[in-house]
Amino acid sequence: MSQKLLQGKSDIYRGISIRTQDNPVKSAEAVEVLKRSIEKWTAENVHGVWFKVLNKDAFWVPILVENGFDFHHAQPGYVMLTKWLPTNKPATLPRYPFTSIGVGGVVMNSKEQFLLIKEKRGIYLGWKFPGGLADPNEDIFQTAQREVLEETGVETDFETVVTMRHSTSISSYKNVGDMYFVCALKPKDENKIEPKLCPREISACQWMTLEEITNLPPSEFHKFNKSILDAYLHWKKSGRRGFYHEKFEIPEFRKSWSVYTVD
C-alpha cells in the first residue's frame, strides 16, 4: 500500500494549503492518502487546511466532504474547501470576501447639464446616474469611467468621490453586502459628448439641466438619486477637492494602493 502524503504550503497561522495540481493522486487511493495526511497534520498541530480542487480533479470533492471539509469559495476552474483540525479551540479561518462593489458616475458638462440614463431591466426603471459593478483589479474611479463610457459612450476624467451607500445584505446572494460609490466626473472632451447608449442595457440616455431633473416626478427620479445630486452640488459649491485620489507607494514592500483622502 502506498504511503503517499499530501504536500502543501504552510503559513504563519499554523495552516496548510493543498493544491490538487501539486499532488497527483489517483481517485482509488485518495481516501487513504487523505486519511494519513490528516493524521500527520493533526499530530503536527496544524490548525486549518485549505484544499484547492481543480475542475479536472473534481473526484476529490465528495471525498473531502465526507471527511469533514466544507466549501469555502469557488472561482472559474476550481473550488476551495477547508477543514479546522483542533477540537479544543474555535475555528478562526477567515471567510471569503462578502461585499460587492458598485460605482456610479455623476457627469456634468460645461453647460451644467447632467448625464442620465434609464436601464432596460430592473426594479427601478426611472432616470438615474450611470454605473455598475466593479471588475476585478479595478480602482473605484476606473469603474465609474468604464461604466459611463459603456452605457453612454462619453469618455470622462475623474474628479472626486461624492458619496457612498452601504447595505449589509443584497437579495442576489446570501450573506453578501453591497457598497456603492458615486464619483464626480467631467467630460474628457466637451466636443465629444453626444450620448451613444448601450442598446443591450440602456433604454434612454440624455443630458438634463438641474431644472429639468427637479421637475421630474419621484417615480422618474428616485430620492436616492436626488441625494446623490445634492451631495454633488454641495461638493461643487464648496470649491474643495472633496474625497480625492492619490497613489500610495511602498517600494520596499512592493506595494501600491489607491488612497482617498477628504479635503
MODARA-V570646 format. One record per run of one state. SS is the DSSP state (helix for helix, strand for strand, loop for the rest). FROM is the first residue (numbers start at 1). LEN is the number of residues. If there is no record, write none. Layout:
BEGIN
SS:FROM:LEN
SS:FROM:LEN
END
This chain:
BEGIN
loop:1:7
strand:8:3
loop:11:5
strand:16:4
helix:20:3
loop:23:7
helix:30:14
loop:44:4
strand:48:7
helix:55:3
loop:58:2
helix:60:7
loop:67:3
strand:70:6
loop:76:2
strand:78:7
loop:85:14
strand:99:10
loop:109:4
strand:113:7
loop:120:8
strand:128:1
loop:129:2
strand:131:3
loop:134:6
helix:140:13
loop:153:3
strand:156:12
loop:168:2
strand:170:1
loop:171:2
strand:173:1
loop:174:3
strand:177:11
loop:188:14
strand:202:8
helix:210:5
loop:215:8
helix:223:16
loop:239:4
strand:243:8
helix:251:3
loop:254:1
strand:255:8
loop:263:1
END
